[in-house]
Amino acid sequence: MSETVFASPEEAEDAFYQAFETANLEAMMGVWLDADYVECIHPMSDRLMGFDAIRASWQEIFMNNTEILFETIETRQIKHDNLAIHVVNEKLKIKDNQQAQILATNIYEKTLTGWRMILHHASPAPHQTSDTAKPTVH
């Protein structure tokens, strides 16, 4: 998998969103810890457990060729020893000028190879403006 060492949870998070914007599966999976206990919940989707299931879901998402740009706003970060929790408001711009807001929780674990994502849980923000589309992008 990835040889990249993320020195901080913020570096791992930046790499996560960059991989998402560029639909780069290898870069995306380089952010994730290769472990059975990692989990991912995409908006309005089932719970995915384990590295292989998460990889398959990102591969399917990236095959849709949807161009998405992210701006993370209102991020709250909690860091304790080997865990970091980021609660993020994702403002998405989708290729045809649609916009959406997603609330996400990203959890990172410090490992021997740097910080790695162990959980991404995303759901639609409850109060979207009238010009904001209902998201189905991940």
C-alpha positions in Angstrom: 0.0 0.0 0.0 1.1 3.6 0.5 4.6 4.4 1.5 3.5 7.9 2.5 4.0 8.8 6.1 1.5 11.3 7.4 3.2 13.2 10.2 -0.2 14.6 11.5 -3.9 13.8 11.3 -4.2 17.0 9.4 -1.8 15.8 6.7 -3.8 12.5 6.4 -7.0 14.5 6.1 -5.6 16.8 3.4 -4.5 13.7 1.5 -8.0 12.1 2.0 -9.8 15.1 0.4 -7.2 15.4 -2.3 -7.6 11.8 -3.3 -11.4 12.2 -3.3 -11.2 15.3 -5.6 -8.9 13.5 -8.0 -10.6 10.2 -7.8 -7.3 8.5 -7.0 -8.0 5.1 -5.5 -4.4 4.3 -4.6 -4.0 7.7 -2.9 -7.3 7.2 -1.1 -6.4 3.8 0.2 -3.0 5.1 1.2 -4.7 7.3 3.8 -6.6 4.3 5.3 -5.1 1.9 7.8 -5.0 -1.6 6.4 -6.9 -3.3 9.2 -10.0 -5.3 9.8 -11.5 -2.8 12.2 -11.6 0.2 9.9 -15.1 1.4 9.0 -16.7 3.7 6.5 -20.3 5.0 6.2 -21.1 7.0 3.1 -24.2 9.2 3.2 -27.4 7.2 3.2 -25.4 4.0 2.8 -24.7 0.8 4.8 -21.8 0.4 7.2 -18.7 -0.9 5.6 -16.2 -2.8 7.7 -12.7 -3.8 6.8 -10.1 -2.4 4.4 -11.2 -4.5 1.4 -14.9 -3.5 1.6 -13.9 0.1 1.9 -11.6 -0.1 -1.1 -14.4 -1.6 -3.2 -16.7 1.2 -2.2 -14.3 3.9 -3.2 -13.5 2.1 -6.4 -17.2 2.2 -7.3 -17.6 5.8 -6.3 -14.6 6.9 -8.4 -15.9 5.0 -11.5 -18.8 7.4 -11.6 -16.4 10.2 -12.7 -18.2 12.8 -10.7 -16.0 15.9 -10.4 -16.2 17.2 -6.8 -14.4 20.0 -5.1 -14.3 20.1 -1.3 -14.1 22.9 1.2 -14.0 21.9 4.8 -15.5 24.4 7.1 -16.3 24.4 10.8 -13.8 21.7 11.6 -13.5 20.5 15.3 -10.4 18.6 16.2 -9.8 16.5 19.2 -6.5 14.7 19.7 -5.5 12.3 22.4 -2.4 10.2 22.4 -2.7 7.9 19.3 -6.2 9.0 18.2 -7.5 12.1 16.5 -11.2 12.9 15.8 -12.1 15.5 13.3 -15.8 16.6 12.9 -16.0 18.3 9.6 -18.6 20.3 7.7 -17.9 19.4 4.0 -19.0 22.0 1.5 -19.1 20.2 -1.9 -19.2 21.7 -5.3 -20.3 19.1 -7.9 -19.3 19.5 -11.6 -22.7 20.9 -12.8 -22.6 23.7 -10.2 -24.7 21.8 -7.7 -23.7 22.2 -4.1 -24.2 20.0 -1.0 -23.2 20.0 2.6 -22.1 16.9 4.4 -21.3 16.4 8.0 -18.5 14.0 8.5 -16.5 12.4 11.3 -13.0 11.3 10.5 -11.0 9.4 13.0 -7.2 8.8 12.6 -4.9 6.5 14.5 -1.2 7.1 14.9 0.7 4.0 13.7 4.3 3.1 13.1 3.9 4.4 9.6 2.3 7.7 10.6 -1.4 8.8 11.0 -4.0 6.7 9.2 -7.8 7.0 8.8 -9.7 4.3 10.7 -13.3 5.8 10.3 -15.1 8.1 7.9 -18.8 8.6 8.7 -20.6 11.1 6.5 -24.2 12.1 6.3 -26.2 14.9 4.8 -26.4 18.2 6.8 -29.9 18.6 8.2 -30.3 22.2 7.2 -29.4 22.7 3.6 -30.2 25.9 1.7 -32.7 25.8 -1.1 -29.9 25.9 -3.7 -28.2 22.9 -2.2 -28.8 19.6 -3.8 -29.4 16.4 -1.8 -26.0 14.7 -1.9 -25.5 11.2 -3.2 -21.8 11.5 -4.1 -20.2 9.3 -1.5 
